[in-house]
């Protein structure tokens, strides 16, 4: 049998120093950034940055207020339910038949008046 012959030689890996890749990256970044334009417009860029900070703070504050409003609305609903149940209970207890029933249970010796109320007229 013969020797295996390949047409292509294996490629050797090109090893570059670590700093060379970083320097080439920095030069590409420097080409993309127009430094004189940035230095001439630094006040405008700072103004835009401050506006961005205000926008973020305002959004956060609005979300905080929204959650607080939702919690208060839930609390109002619960208090409304509590009010209606207590009001219904008070209406039940204030009926004449219920008062007489409770008076009999507690031996208060109260009697139900069967006569029609009379109007008093002053001369």
Steps between C-alpha positions, in 0.01 A plus 500: 500500500604850432524806713196724544566822324282805558468780257466769766743575772347560843468870574704635781314709751611860507570585859488867585586655831202577727565874497492516122131393485407757762688776323336419169159506671575839655610642167173381343302663781694822462423499128128466572488774765539858391681644805504866387121492453458354850721761664320782318156372607576386855242739649226364278598141582493577874158664459367190321647281777328706771170481308541123482554482876188711562303274267612187685424655840157617383413156365605335824297748703193447279522122540535540876193725514303260281567207733410717801171601336421135426562406864279784623222405259508143631484632857202720411321198351557300817380787720191542281417130537550524874276808518216336306507185715499702823225726370284198407561349845403829668182520293410146604556575866301825491177340377219514748446124503871437564505755784203335666664159459826622657310671782319175582826304501664746740194537728476878460124499563421716199160481338392564147259792463199413290338844505547746217715797598308820570598846379514776755374838390603812679264799508 
